[in-house]
Structure formats: structure tokens, C-alpha cells
């Protein structure tokens, strides 16, 4: 009984039993998010103020900050963000993901 629906959705038998028992006890309230969990998913790595500083740096021409180049690459931007002390470290892939979500480049 428990196994067939769990297997269809890649759930263990134990977890399927837990969900069914909780639903039987609490009804649809068991499906609501827990209040102490906050949001779902992983918390943000950078607070909004830090994100704003990174966006401002990305929108500022590198030459006006004293760099010997005229456009940012992700690697150069990452190095400058770390050099200026905005963050201690950020990976190129995190910066790229942030870039995709923020649309702060015009390229």
C-alpha cells in the first residue's frame, strides 16, 4: 500500500508512511509549510546590500576605477569585487548565476 505511490515519486517507504500518518492526524494542515522553517530552499549567500555593491561595481566602467581595461569579464569582475573587499570570495559560477538573475550587464 505505502510502497507503490512512493516508488512512483522516488520516495522511500518510511517517508511515505510518515506523510500518510501525519496527514491522517492533521489533515490538510499537515501539508502547510512549517512556520519555523522560514522560506524554502537554501538561504541567500549575500545580503541585498552586498548584492547592490556588486551590481554597482559591474555597472561602473573598470577604467574609471583605475583598472587598465574597459570592459568587465566575469573573472575580472570577481577579482575586483574580492580586491575591494565587498566579499571575501565568490566563485565565477556564483557570479555568473547572479549575473543571469540580475541583468546588470548590457552585453
Buried (B, 14 or more C-beta within 10 A) or exposed (E): EBEEEBEEEEBEEEEBBBBBEEEEEEEEEBEEEEEEEEEEEEEEEBEEEBBEBBBEBBEEEBEEEEBEEEEBEBEEBBEBBEEEEBBEEBEEEBBEEBBEEEEBBEE
